[in-house]
Amino acid sequence: MEPITNKVKLEKKGLALYFSLPILSWVLYDAANTIFSSNINTIFFPLYLQEIVGSDEVQKQIASTFISYANALASFLLVIFTPLFGVMMDRTGKKKKYIVILTLLTVIGTIAMGIFSFIPFTQMMFGIPMSLILVILFFVLSKFTYHSSLVFYDTMISDLGTKEQIPLISGFGVAIGYFGTLIGLSVYLFMDDGAYNQSFIPTGILFLLLSLPLFIFIKDTPKENVPKQSVLSGYREILETFKQMKNYRKIFIFMLAYFFLNDALATTIAMMSVYANAVIGISTGKFIILYLVSTIASIIGSFIFGYITKSIGAYRAVRYVGILLVIALIIATIAWNEGLFWVAGSLFGVALGSMWVTTRTYIVEITPEEKRGQFFGLFAFSGKVSSILGPLLYGTITFAFADLGNTASRMALGSLIILTIIGLVIHARVKEEW
């Protein structure tokens, strides 16, 4: 009996491609990590902080600053460790091993957030209850391990199919991944009104359950006779790659463009729920529905953009998605009623899912196979550095202009439009390298 392998045979087309066991296991993990992304990163943790900290318009801006800086701290940790991950993959060939470890740490951290949010502490630090500090710290650690696992997960796609199949697999993965949002948000049906911390423990459990197929059915293909080197050698190799920038100029230009595009995306994801509540006045229940609509838009958009990317090429597809993101952010920034924000949320959903499909495909397309893991690590590094800048910029604006109330949040969101346009301008430079 032949062992199960990750690589999908070229002759598998249509439904046979999508329903092979390795690909199904891979896309279910996309659903699993999307549960964490939606429940913890986007909705319930920000709303939990806003409920605890934000008592009026000014305090809501301070709550936004708390959320932004917590996200920036998690991204700072990623900047420190991400450069090692790509090198680890290229040297060992192991991806699943690290996904399992990092996923389990994320699950433990998420459950710990729930436990400490229910334990009353009388001790205070810097005027903040110790229980709240512990919840924030476990959020930072969980977000760090969650995003770290994605470096290994995203690179795994190159083991699952041919170059022609990868755009379709990527689109299918993102589409199925967003069904994880629907599963994750089901916990809201069992929560008491305003008790957002009740979502933390169920989220950790759901994340674990949907991760199990990847743990069981995806096989690592470790490299043999790998020479042992010090941990610091990973940083030296990354530094050496930067020194070879002239040889990989196109890749580095795109990495810079991705820096700004991802900056706008990551910050919007983190701040979407509190912005909708504080600025537009959308209740939690309505925001859940809005988020579901946005998720459906992401599912449809990501699946369609898999075919668009295959048809017109990843380079042009990335550009179209970036333009769509600018339009969504402009509408959200000037929105004066719920209707306009619903339009913005739907367009952002399409841009979000499609950006991951197109950029993931483009990175595979322009990177040499022997250095693909290292370059995926570098792109993750670029994304995590940008994930420090965006939240810091957003949080600093809301803090500095807190006395202006909701106008401060509109100014902060508007700054992301500028970042996206910068990314598009740099992306246009990539074309010159062809």
N, C-alpha and C positions, 0 to 999 in steps of 0.2 A: 504493500500500500504506500502510495506516494505521500510524503509529508505535506502539510498545508504550508504554502508559501505566500508571501505578501504580493508578489508581482502578478498583475492581472494579464492574462494572455491577450495578445493583440486581437484575436478573432472575436473576443467577447464584445458585443455591441448592444446598444439599446438597454433593455431591462436586465439582461444577463450581466452587463458591466456593473450596473448599480447594485445588484443583489448578490454579488459574490461575497463570501463570508468575510474576507479581510476588509473590504471596503465598507460593508455594513457596520463592522465593529469600529472602524475608523470614524465614520460619520456619527455613530451613536455617542462617541466621546465628544464630538462637536456639540451635540445636544446637551451632554453632561456639563461641559464647561460654560455653556451659554446660560445654564441655570444659575451658576454663580455670578456670571456677568450681569444678568438682569436683576436677580433678587438682591444681591449684596452690593455690587458696584453701582448700579443705576438707580434702583428704586428704594428698597426698604432700609438699607443702612443710611443713605442721605436723609430720608424722611425721619428716621429714628433720631439722628442728630438734630435735625431741625425741630422736632417735637421737644427734645430735651433743652436745647439752647435758645431757639428762636421764639421769643414771646411777642415781638412787635416787628415792624418793618426794618428797623435798624438792627435788631438782634438777629433777624433772618439773614441779613448780609454777613453778620459775624459767623453764623452757622455755615454759610456758604464758604467762608474763609477756612473754617475748621475742616470741612470736607475737602476743599481744594488742597490744603497743606498735607492732609493725611494721604491723599493720592500722590502728591509730589514726593513724600517720604518713601512710599512704597516704590515709586519709580527710581528714586535715588539708589535704593538697594539693588534694583535690577541693573542699573548702570554699572555698579561695582562687579556684579557676578555674571551678567549675560555674556561678556566676551569669552568666558571660559567654556560656555555650553557648546558653541559651534566647534571649537577645537576638540572637545571631548567626543563629539559625534564622529568627526573625521578620523580620529585616532582609534576609536574602539568599535565604531559601527553600531553602538548600542543607543537605542532611542526609548524603547518600551521600558527598560529598567528604570530610567530616570523619570519617565512619565508617571510610573507607579509610585515611586517615592514622593515626588512633588505633589501628586494628587492626594495621597494619604495625608500629607502635611496640611494641605489646603482644607481637607475635610475636618481634620482635628481642630484647626484654627477657627473655622466657621462655627463648629459646635461650641468651642470655648467662648466665642463672642456671645452666643445665646446664654450660656451658663452664667457668665459674669454680668450680663445685662439684667439678670433677675436677682442677683445677690446685692443686697443693700450694704454699702460701705459708708461709715461715718467719717472716715479719714478723707482729708482734702489735700491736694497738691496743686499749687499755683491757682488756688481758688476753684479747682475742678474736682468733682468726686472721683475717688480712686476707681470705682466701678466703671465710670465712663472712660477713664484713661486706659484701663485694661481692655475694654471693648475696642477702642481705637487702635491700640497696639496690636491686638490679634487681627483686626482688619488689615492693618499694614502688612503683617506677616503673611496672612492668607492671600492677599492680593499679590504679594511678591512671589509666593510659591505657585499660585495659579498662572501668572503670566510666564513664569519660568518654564512651566510644563508645556506651554504653547510653543516655545522655541523648538523643542524636540518633536512636538506633535505636527507642527507645520512642515518641518523638514521630512517627516515620514511620508508625505504625499508622493515624493519622488520615487519611493519604493513600491508604490501601489499600481502604477500603470505606465504606459508609454507617453511620449511627449504629446501625442495627439489626444490621448485620453485625459491628461492631467487637467485641462480647463473644465471638462465635463465633471470629473471627480470633485474638483474644487467647488464648482457651483452646486453640485449635489450635497456636498458636505456642509456648506454654509446654509443651504435651504433646509436640510434636515436639522442642522444645528439650531435653527431658530424655532423649531418645534419644541426644543428644550425650554424656550421662553414660556410657551403655553403650559408646559408641564410644571415649570417652576412657579408661575404665577397662580397656579391652583391653590397654593398654600394660603393665599389671601382669603379664600372662602372660609377658612377655619380660624381666622385671626379675629381677636376683639378689636373694636374700632380704636385706632390710634396706637395699638400695641404692636408696633412694627418689629420689635425684637423677637416676637413669637415666630418670625419667619426664619431665623438664623439656623436653628438646629435642624428643622425639616430640609432646608436647603443643602446642608452638608450631607445628609443621608441620601437625598435624591442624586446629588453629584456622584456619590460613591456607587450607587446602584447602576447608573447608566455608564459608568466607567468600566464595569466588570467585563463586558465583551472584549474590549481592547486588551485588558489585562490577560484574558484567557486565550484569545484566538489570534492576536497579532504576534508574530515571531520576530525576535531580534536575530540579526545575522552578524554576530560580533567578528571583528577582525582578529586574526591570529598573529602571534609573535610581535605584539606591539611593544616597543621599547618604553620602559618607565622613565618619566621625566617629572620634574618638579612642577607644582601648581603654577608657579610664576612663569614657567615657560609658555603657558597659554597666553599671558599678557604680552610676552615678547613676540609671539607669533602674530598676535593681532597688530602690534606695533609695526612689525615687519610688513604686514599686509598694507597698512596705511602708507608705508614708505614706497610700496609698489603702485601707488595710485596712478601713475602715468600709464602703467600697463592695463589698468582696469578703470580707465577714466569714465567710461559710460556708466559703469556700476556705481561709482562713487557720486556721480552727478545725480543719478536716480535716487540714491540713498539720501542725499540732501533734500531732494524734492519730497520724498517719503517722510522725512523728518517733519516738515511743516504740515503736510496733509494729515498725517497721523496725529499731530499735535491737536489740530482742530477736532478731529474725530474723538480722540480719547477724552478730551476735556468736556465736549458736549455730552458724551455718554455719562460721565461722572456727575454732571450738574443738571441734567435734563429734568429730573423729577422736582428738585427744589426750585428751579427756575419757573417751571410750569405752575407750581403751587404759590410761590411768593409773588411772581410778576403777573401772571395771567389769571391767577385765582382759581385754578383747576383743582378740584378736590381729588383725594387719593383714589376714590372709586372711578372717577372719570379718567384720571391719568392711567389707571390700569387698562381701561378700555382703549385709550389713545395709544398706549404702548403696545397693546395687542394688534391694533390696526397698523402701527409702524412695523411690527414684527412680520405681519402678513405681507406688507410691502417689501420687507427685506427678503422674505422667502421667495416671492415672485421675482424681484429684481435680481437677486443673486443667481437664481436658476437661469433666467433669461440672459444675464450678462455672461454666463458660462458659454453660451452659444455665440453671443456677440463678440466675445473675446476670441473665440475660435475663428470667427468670420473676418473680423477687421484687424485682428492683432491686439496684443495686450497693451502696447504703447498707446494707441489711440483710445482704447477702452478706458484706461486709467484717466486720460485727459477728460473724457466725457463725464466720468463719475465725479471728478474734481469740480467741474463746472456745475453739476447738479448739487453738490455740497454747498457751493457758494450761494446758489439760489435759495436753498433751504435755510441757511443761516441768516440771510438778509430778511426773509419773511418772518423768521422767529424773533429776530431783533426788533422789528418794527410792529409786530403783531399787537393789535389793540383789543382783540377779542378771541374767544376760543376757536372760532371757525378758521381764522388764519393760522393759528397755532397747530390745528389739526392738519392743515395743508403742509405746513413746515415739517411736522413730525412724520408724515407719510413720505415726503421727499427725502428726508434725512434717513429714514429706514431703507429706502432703495439705495441711497448712496453708501450707507454703512455696509450692507451685505455685499454690494457690488465692488466696493473698494478692496475688501479682503479677497474676493475672487480674482480680480484683475491684477492686483499687486503680487499676490502669491504666485500666480502664473508667470508674470513678467520676470520675477526674481529667478525662477527656474530657467526661464528662457535665456537670460543674459549672463548667468553665472556658469563657470566651468564645472563640470561634474565632480572633478577631484577636489574642488574647494567649495562645493555647494553648502555643506554643513557650516563651514567657517563664514561664508557670506550670509547665510541665514542668521547666524549669530550676530554678524555685524548689522544687519538690517533690524534685528530685534534690539540691538544696542542703540541704534539710531532712534527707533521708536520709543524706547524707554527714556532716553535723554529728552526727547521732545515731550514725553509725558511728565517730565519735571517742569519744563518751561510753561506749558499751557496752564496747568492748575495753579502754578505760582503766579502767573500773570493774572488769571481770573481771580484768584483769592486776594491778591494785592489790590486789584481795582475795587473789589467789593469792600475791602477793609478801608482803603483810603477814602472812598466816596460813600461810606456807609450812611452818612447823614443825609444823602440824597434819596435814601430808600430804594425803591425798585429801579430807579434810573441807573443806579450803580450796577445792577445785574445786567441791564440792557447794554451798558457800556462794556462790561466784561465779555458778554457774548459777541458784541460787535467786533471786539479785538480778534476774535477767531476768524472772522471774514478776511481780515488783512493777512493772517497767517496762511489761510488757504490759497489766496491769490498769489502770495510769494511762492508757495509750493508749485502752483501751476506754471508760473514764469520760469522757475528752475527746471521743471519737467520738460518744457519746450526746448531747453538746451540739450536734452538728451538726444533729440533728433539729429543734431549736428554731428553726433558721434557715429552715425550709421555710415 
